[in-house]
Amino acid sequence: GENVEQHPSTLSVQEGDSAVIKCTYSDSASNYFPWYKQELGKGPQLIIDIRSNVGEKKDQRIAVTLNKTAKHFSLHITETQPEDSAVYFCAATRVNDMRFGAGTRLTVKP
Amino acid sequence: DAGVIQSPRHEVTEMGQEVTLRCKPISGHNSLFWYRQTMMRGLELLIYFNNNVPIDDSGMPEDRFSAKMPNASFSTLKIQPSEPRDSAVYFCASSPRTGKDTEAFFGQGTRLTVV
């Protein structure tokens, strides 16, 4: 089955700086890579996703890059704000399998 | 839309008791997922329904766990008998598409504590 590793487990940045979270996966058949943000006491919420036929996707301050050859993908957040503080999860999926990374706790210091 | 609705938000029960968690998916969504979240194991997919039919229950940890989806607007996850190691946050999620390779909309979760 799929195995997803996520790094770092914690990340602290100053407001306005960029944050990068990386995930690697093992199953070359995985074709959909979502990123979820989970705030305290709430369920995960999708913030951006990418499919395997695309190398990069942007949505305002967030972007995701995918390297299928190396089997890794990354979340990039620019101009971080205190409200970006949360736990972020990556996932690698295909039609009949889904695995989440262990999560990254991001803290943005004002 | 109110999103995925789960109840109760918190449940405290004694070991050996039956626990039932409830979920109302987003109207029109045909896929429903139950997840368990713990510090040790992270987010784990327990079971996946498509069009009210259980497609993959390989994540259900033991026979003590069972899930049903009697109609498109309601699902339950039952634990009988409950054990302290079942303590976790249980999430229900739904999706408008078929398959696991799709965006999932999560509920607020049920925090279960078994004492």
Interface residues (C-beta under 8 A of the other chain):
Chain A: N31 Y32 P34 Y36 G41 K42 G43 P44 Q45 L46 D49 F89 T93 R94 V95 N96 D97 M98 F100 G101 A102 G103
Chain B: V4 G42 L43 L45 D56 F91 A93 G99 K100 D101 T102 E103 A104 F105 F106 G107 Q108 G109
